[in-house]
């Protein structure tokens, strides 16, 4: 039983960086610049897991102003406008406001490896894709139970405000419509919310497709 539990923990560790509640509100201007209001909360027990390898100085998830400043020092097209944090017992709550000068700067912050986003077109008319979940995870009842316990009560909300009318479509990685738990809308501001568990366990992946 001990070895089985250890195997499950090792399997779920790569997911820990996603085990938090996120609210990202993006405002896009006509020239491709804009702002991001980012709020997220992380269970304090998950924060402590990031220190198990002896790297206490380096959190797997940015939890302090210095963490953000260290990241943004490498990204010339985005800067930190404000930062605050507070604890409410179980969770550490982070609020950050960022300003980006280009869509590429926005993507560099959310997707440094360039594997979870794509942009085509130009600032006045384009399409932006964010991949929330890649799917393809091997099903395992014990792992599903562990993920359910970790992600309970957390959700991910992403909204975008356009200079004109925009549209949000949610699809799986094969291009098929994905409608479970999704608010699909059009207008100047579009938004979608997912339970974190759905993102971590959806086998066909989840893409947010913003068009304007």
KASULZI-V386512 format. One record per backbone hydrogen bond with DSSP energy under -0.5 kcal/mol. NH is the residue of the N-H (numbers start at 1). CO is the residue of the C=O. E is the energy in kcal/mol with one decimal. If there is no record, write none. Layout:
# KASULZI-V386512
nh = <NH | NH>
co = <CO | CO>
e = <E | E>
This chain:
# KASULZI-V386512
nh = <5 | 6 | 7 | 8 | 9 | 10 | 11 | 12 | 13 | 14 | 15 | 16 | 16 | 18 | 19 | 20 | 21 | 22 | 23 | 24 | 25 | 25 | 26 | 26 | 27 | 28 | 28 | 29 | 32 | 34 | 35 | 36 | 37 | 38 | 38 | 39 | 39 | 40 | 41 | 42 | 44 | 46 | 47 | 48 | 49 | 50 | 50 | 51 | 52 | 54 | 56 | 58 | 59 | 68 | 69 | 70 | 71 | 72 | 73 | 74 | 75 | 76 | 78 | 79 | 81 | 82 | 84 | 86 | 88 | 90 | 92 | 93 | 93 | 94 | 94 | 95 | 96 | 97 | 98 | 99 | 100 | 101 | 102 | 106 | 107 | 108 | 109 | 110 | 111 | 114 | 118 | 120 | 122 | 125 | 127 | 128 | 129 | 130 | 131 | 132 | 132 | 133 | 136 | 144 | 145 | 146 | 147 | 148 | 149 | 150 | 151 | 152 | 154 | 156 | 157 | 158 | 159 | 160 | 161 | 162 | 166 | 167 | 168 | 169 | 171 | 172 | 173 | 175 | 178 | 182 | 184 | 187 | 190 | 192 | 194 | 196 | 198 | 199 | 200 | 201 | 202 | 205 | 206 | 207 | 208 | 209 | 209 | 210 | 210 | 211 | 212>
co = <1 | 2 | 3 | 4 | 5 | 6 | 7 | 8 | 9 | 10 | 12 | 12 | 13 | 15 | 16 | 18 | 41 | 155 | 39 | 157 | 23 | 37 | 24 | 159 | 35 | 26 | 161 | 33 | 29 | 100 | 27 | 98 | 25 | 36 | 96 | 23 | 37 | 94 | 21 | 92 | 90 | 43 | 43 | 44 | 45 | 46 | 47 | 48 | 49 | 51 | 54 | 55 | 57 | 64 | 65 | 66 | 67 | 68 | 69 | 71 | 72 | 74 | 75 | 99 | 97 | 97 | 95 | 93 | 91 | 88 | 42 | 86 | 91 | 40 | 92 | 84 | 38 | 82 | 36 | 79 | 34 | 77 | 77 | 102 | 103 | 104 | 105 | 106 | 107 | 111 | 129 | 127 | 125 | 122 | 120 | 210 | 118 | 208 | 116 | 130 | 206 | 206 | 203 | 140 | 141 | 142 | 143 | 144 | 145 | 146 | 147 | 148 | 151 | 194 | 22 | 192 | 24 | 190 | 26 | 188 | 187 | 211 | 185 | 209 | 207 | 176 | 204 | 172 | 170 | 179 | 182 | 166 | 160 | 158 | 156 | 154 | 195 | 195 | 196 | 197 | 198 | 202 | 133 | 171 | 130 | 169 | 207 | 128 | 208 | 167 | 126>
e = <-2.4 | -2.2 | -2.1 | -1.9 | -2.4 | -2.4 | -1.9 | -1.8 | -1.3 | -0.5 | -1.8 | -0.6 | -1.6 | -2.2 | -1.3 | -2.1 | -2.2 | -2.1 | -3.0 | -2.8 | -0.5 | -2.5 | -0.6 | -2.8 | -2.7 | -0.5 | -3.1 | -3.2 | -1.7 | -2.3 | -1.5 | -2.1 | -2.5 | -0.7 | -3.1 | -2.6 | -0.5 | -2.3 | -2.1 | -2.1 | -2.5 | -1.1 | -1.5 | -1.7 | -1.0 | -1.0 | -0.6 | -1.7 | -1.6 | -1.7 | -1.1 | -1.5 | -0.6 | -1.6 | -2.6 | -2.3 | -1.7 | -3.1 | -1.6 | -1.4 | -1.5 | -0.6 | -1.2 | -2.6 | -3.0 | -1.6 | -2.1 | -2.0 | -2.2 | -1.1 | -2.5 | -3.4 | -0.5 | -3.2 | -0.5 | -2.7 | -2.9 | -2.1 | -2.8 | -2.4 | -2.4 | -2.7 | -0.6 | -1.6 | -2.4 | -2.2 | -1.2 | -2.0 | -2.7 | -1.4 | -1.6 | -2.2 | -2.1 | -1.0 | -2.4 | -2.9 | -2.8 | -2.3 | -3.0 | -0.7 | -2.1 | -1.3 | -2.6 | -2.9 | -2.0 | -2.0 | -2.7 | -2.4 | -1.9 | -2.2 | -2.7 | -0.9 | -2.2 | -2.9 | -2.8 | -2.2 | -2.6 | -2.4 | -2.8 | -3.4 | -2.5 | -2.7 | -1.9 | -2.2 | -2.3 | -2.6 | -2.5 | -2.0 | -2.7 | -1.6 | -0.7 | -2.2 | -2.4 | -1.6 | -2.4 | -2.2 | -0.7 | -1.3 | -2.1 | -1.5 | -1.9 | -0.8 | -2.3 | -3.5 | -3.2 | -3.1 | -0.6 | -3.2 | -0.7 | -2.7 | -2.1>
